[in-house]
Every structure is written in structure tokens, then in C-alpha cells.
Amino acid sequence: MQYLTERLNNVPGDTWRWFNTLSRDEWMIVLAAVTVLGFLCMRGFGSRSSY
């Protein structure tokens, strides 16, 4: 259980380190993916007729 807790506590730091290693091209891919995800979330997942 302690191992799992330590791993979960290290996730933000590990993620930040991974972001620091990205090149310019990789950042463009991340930007495109986040933009598409944001667009899909703003658009919604249901039908308008069900409101």
C-alpha cells in the first residue's frame, strides 16, 4: 500500500519532467490533441433534442 501511495504522489512530478523533455514538434502535437479534446467537450456528448 505504501508503494502505491508513493507512486501516486510522484505522478505530478513525473508528468512535469516528461513535459520538460518535449521538443517543439511534440508540443505542437500536444497542443493539437488538447485543442481537439477541448472542442469535443465544448460541443457536448448528447443530442440537443434530449434537453
N, C-alpha and C positions, 0 to 999 in steps of 0.2 A: 504494500500500500504506500509506503514511503517513497519507493522508486517512482510510482505513478504520479504522486504529488509533485516530486521534484521535476519530472518530465513536463508536467503541465505548467509549472512555474517558469520553466525555461523556454516555453513556446514563444512568447513575445520577443525575447532577446534573440532567439534563433531566427525568427522571421525577419527582424530588423537587420541582422547580419546578412541574410540572404538578399534583401533589398539593396543593401550597400554594395553587393558584388555585381549588380546588373549593369550591362552596357547600355548605350543609347538605344540600340535596336531592340533590346529586350524590354526597355522601359516603354517603347512605343507599342509593343505587343501587350504589355500590362495595361497601358492607357486605353488601348482599343477594347480589351476584354472588359475593363471596368465600365467603360462608356456603354457598351452593348448591354451589360448587366443592369446598369442604371436605367437605360432606356426601357428595357423589359419590365423592370419594377415599376417605373412610372406609368407604363401602359396598362398594367394590371394583368391579372391572370384569368378573370372571369368575363362573362358576356355582359354587355350593357343591358340586355333585355331582362336579366335576372334581378335588377335593382328595384 
